[in-house]
């Protein structure tokens, strides 16, 4: 237990709580401690002003009926790629990483509500994976059966694999679109045209999560020591589509 506690405390702050809540909510639902129909995103968010639903829909995932493997893969990607962003590109800049998460979450919530999608875990995780893959384009990742390719293709491989094997793809596509939106506004546009990003981290976030001295804001480039140049391994998996829940 001490080893688990020490491991958990060693995680960067936002990855730590995102991971913990993504475990707590599905387990609580599986044990019957919470009702899935109280935590999914549906019309009650607006019509009944149940404002907690976009938050709980981010962390909840229905377990059972063969969904366990897909859920474990979600945790794997969340853990690996959130850590790599938070301790790599955003090392020493917690406010900037928090803004990334908030921007992606709000964007995904808007799209999901419009598309009648009730669970946000899949697109949120893929949006973070997409941003990492674009910032580490030349890193070699390994997929099913030893297939190797550059990280920049990983989100599209996951999308295509799920479309073929699981008949899905919508969740992955939303994650890619939202991840690309953030990447373009913060990284790509300044690279193409010079100047500042088109969106900036609100000053109030720096008040609560100040940057490490010398790191600056999001405009600062990550130091060479944080770049991922080694070969990364991504185990083969079926990204899956999850479960569609009825409205309450």
HELIX and SHEET records of a PDB file:
HELIX    1   1 UNK A    2  UNK A   10  1                                   9    
HELIX    2   2 UNK A   13  UNK A   30  1                                  18    
HELIX    3   3 UNK A   36  UNK A   38  5                                   3    
HELIX    4   4 UNK A   44  UNK A   47  1                                   4    
HELIX    5   5 UNK A   53  UNK A   59  1                                   7    
HELIX    6   6 UNK A   68  UNK A   84  1                                  17    
HELIX    7   7 UNK A   85  UNK A   89  3                                   5    
HELIX    8   8 UNK A   94  UNK A  115  1                                  22    
HELIX    9   9 UNK A  121  UNK A  135  1                                  15    
HELIX   10  10 UNK A  144  UNK A  146  5                                   3    
HELIX   11  11 UNK A  151  UNK A  153  5                                   3    
HELIX   12  12 UNK A  154  UNK A  165  1                                  12    
HELIX   13  13 UNK A  170  UNK A  183  1                                  14    
HELIX   14  14 UNK A  184  UNK A  188  3                                   5    
HELIX   15  15 UNK A  189  UNK A  193  1                                   5    
HELIX   16  16 UNK A  203  UNK A  208  1                                   6    
HELIX   17  17 UNK A  224  UNK A  226  5                                   3    
SHEET    1   A 3 UNK A 148  UNK A 150  0                                        
SHEET    2   A 3 UNK A 140  UNK A 142 -1                                        
SHEET    3   A 3 UNK A 232  UNK A 233  1                                        
END                                                                             
